[in-house]
Amino acid sequence: VMGVALLENGGQMETPDRGMLRAVDFFQQIRKQRPQLALGWSNEALALLKAVDRGKEAVAAAQEGVKRLPRSGLAHLVLAACYDAQQDFANEARALEEA
Protein backbone atom coordinates (compact mmCIF):
# COMPACT_ATOMS: atom_id res chain seq x y z
CA VAL A 1 0.00 0.00 0.00
CA MET A 2 2.81 2.41 0.86
CA GLY A 3 4.44 1.88 -2.56
CA VAL A 4 1.19 2.78 -4.31
CA ALA A 5 0.80 5.88 -2.13
CA LEU A 6 4.30 7.04 -3.01
CA LEU A 7 3.70 6.29 -6.69
CA GLU A 8 0.38 8.13 -6.79
CA ASN A 9 1.52 11.26 -5.00
CA GLY A 10 4.66 11.51 -7.09
CA GLY A 11 6.93 11.43 -4.09
CA GLN A 12 5.63 14.81 -2.91
CA MET A 13 6.44 13.93 0.69
CA GLU A 14 10.13 14.09 -0.25
CA THR A 15 12.14 14.70 -3.40
CA PRO A 16 10.33 13.01 -6.31
CA ASP A 17 13.28 10.79 -7.20
CA ARG A 18 13.75 9.61 -3.62
CA GLY A 19 10.01 8.99 -3.29
CA MET A 20 9.97 6.87 -6.42
CA LEU A 21 12.98 4.86 -5.28
CA ARG A 22 11.24 4.22 -1.95
CA ALA A 23 8.20 3.03 -3.91
CA VAL A 24 10.50 0.71 -5.90
CA ASP A 25 11.68 -0.79 -2.61
CA PHE A 26 8.11 -1.57 -1.57
CA PHE A 27 7.29 -3.15 -4.93
CA GLN A 28 10.45 -5.24 -4.77
CA GLN A 29 9.25 -6.59 -1.44
CA ILE A 30 6.01 -7.66 -3.12
CA ARG A 31 8.02 -9.37 -5.86
CA LYS A 32 10.09 -11.27 -3.30
CA GLN A 33 7.00 -12.46 -1.46
CA ARG A 34 4.90 -13.20 -4.55
CA PRO A 35 7.25 -13.41 -7.58
CA GLN A 36 4.53 -14.86 -9.81
CA LEU A 37 2.37 -11.70 -9.57
CA ALA A 38 2.56 -9.08 -12.30
CA LEU A 39 1.49 -6.36 -9.84
CA GLY A 40 4.88 -5.90 -8.20
CA TRP A 41 6.72 -5.85 -11.52
CA SER A 42 4.36 -3.44 -13.30
CA ASN A 43 4.16 -1.00 -10.39
CA GLU A 44 7.93 -1.14 -9.95
CA ALA A 45 8.25 -0.28 -13.65
CA LEU A 46 6.03 2.78 -13.21
CA ALA A 47 8.03 3.98 -10.21
CA LEU A 48 11.31 3.44 -12.06
CA LEU A 49 9.89 5.32 -15.03
CA LYS A 50 9.30 8.35 -12.80
CA ALA A 51 12.76 8.11 -11.21
CA VAL A 52 15.76 9.82 -12.75
CA ASP A 53 17.74 7.78 -15.32
CA ARG A 54 16.05 4.45 -14.59
CA GLY A 55 14.27 3.94 -17.92
CA LYS A 56 16.08 0.76 -18.96
CA GLU A 57 15.33 -0.82 -15.60
CA ALA A 58 11.70 0.25 -16.00
CA VAL A 59 11.48 -1.55 -19.35
CA ALA A 60 12.97 -4.72 -17.84
CA ALA A 61 10.51 -4.67 -14.92
CA ALA A 62 7.56 -4.02 -17.25
CA GLN A 63 8.64 -6.92 -19.47
CA GLU A 64 8.64 -9.18 -16.40
CA GLY A 65 5.12 -8.01 -15.58
CA VAL A 66 3.96 -8.92 -19.09
CA LYS A 67 5.63 -12.35 -18.80
CA ARG A 68 3.68 -13.05 -15.64
CA LEU A 69 0.34 -11.83 -16.95
CA PRO A 70 0.51 -11.82 -20.76
CA ARG A 71 -3.21 -11.26 -21.24
CA SER A 72 -3.26 -8.13 -19.06
CA GLY A 73 -3.94 -4.97 -21.02
CA LEU A 74 -2.62 -2.92 -18.11
CA ALA A 75 0.72 -4.76 -18.06
CA HIS A 76 1.11 -4.07 -21.79
CA LEU A 77 0.19 -0.39 -21.33
CA VAL A 78 2.85 -0.03 -18.64
CA LEU A 79 5.37 -1.64 -20.99
CA ALA A 80 4.30 0.73 -23.79
CA ALA A 81 4.78 3.74 -21.51
CA CYS A 82 8.28 2.53 -20.65
CA TYR A 83 9.16 2.08 -24.32
CA ASP A 84 7.76 5.54 -25.07
CA ALA A 85 10.01 7.09 -22.42
CA GLN A 86 12.98 5.37 -24.08
CA GLN A 87 11.80 6.63 -27.50
CA ASP A 88 11.53 3.01 -28.68
CA PHE A 89 8.44 3.65 -30.73
CA ALA A 90 8.41 0.36 -32.65
CA ASN A 91 8.26 -1.67 -29.44
CA GLU A 92 5.81 0.82 -27.97
CA ALA A 93 3.46 0.21 -30.91
CA ARG A 94 3.75 -3.57 -30.46
CA ALA A 95 2.97 -3.31 -26.74
CA LEU A 96 -0.05 -1.13 -27.50
CA GLU A 97 -1.29 -3.64 -30.07
CA GLU A 98 -1.03 -6.38 -27.45
CA ALA A 99 -2.96 -4.29 -24.94
N, C-alpha and C positions, 0 to 999 in steps of 0.2 A: 504494500500500500504506500509506503514512504517513497519508493522509487517512482511510482505513478504521480504522487503529489509533486515531487521535484521536477519531473518531466513536464507536467501540466503547467506549473507556475513559471517555467523557464529559469529556474534557479534564482528567482528574485530574492530569496532569503539570504543569498550570498552572491558572489560573482557568478555569472551565468555558467562559465566553464566549469568552475568548481562544483556547482550544483548539478550539472549534467554528469560529471564524473562520479559524484556521490550516487546519483541515480543508477549509473552503470554498475556500481558496486552492489546495489540492492538487486538488480536484475541478474547479476552473476550468481548471487546467492540462490535465486530461484532456479537458475540453470543447474547448479550443483545438486540441489535437492530433487529437482524434477527435470532431468536432462532431455526427456522425450517431449516436453511441452514446447510449442512454438512461442508461447507468450513471453518467456524470458528472453529468448533470442531476438524477437521482433522489437520488443520494448528497449532492449539494450541497443539495438541498431538505431532507433530513433534518438536515444540519448547521446550516442556517439556522434550521430549526424549533427546534433546541436553543439557539440563540443568542438573546440578549436583543433584543426588538423587531425581529425580522427575519421575522415571519410572512408578510407580503405578498410579500416576495422569495421565501420558501420556496414559496408557492403558484405563483408564476410559474415557478420552476425545475421544480417537479413537473409543471406543465402541459407544459413543454417535453419532459420525459422521456416523458410519455404520447404526445405528438406523434410522437416518434421510435420508440416501440415500443408502438403502440396495443393490441396483443393481450397485453401483459404484465400479468398480475394484480398483480405486485409494484409496477409503476409506478403503477397505479391505487390500490393500498393506500397508497402514499406520498402521493399526491395527496389521498386521503381523510383521512389523518392531518393534513395541512396545513390542509385545510378545517375539520376538527374544532377545531384550535387557534385558528382564526379565528372559531369559533362559527357557521360557515356550514353549517348542518346539511342544508339542501336539496342543496347541491352535494356534501357529504360522502356523502349517501345515493346520489346518482347515480354517484359514483366507486366506491362499494362495489358497486353493481349491475354496473358494468362489469368489476370485478375478477372 
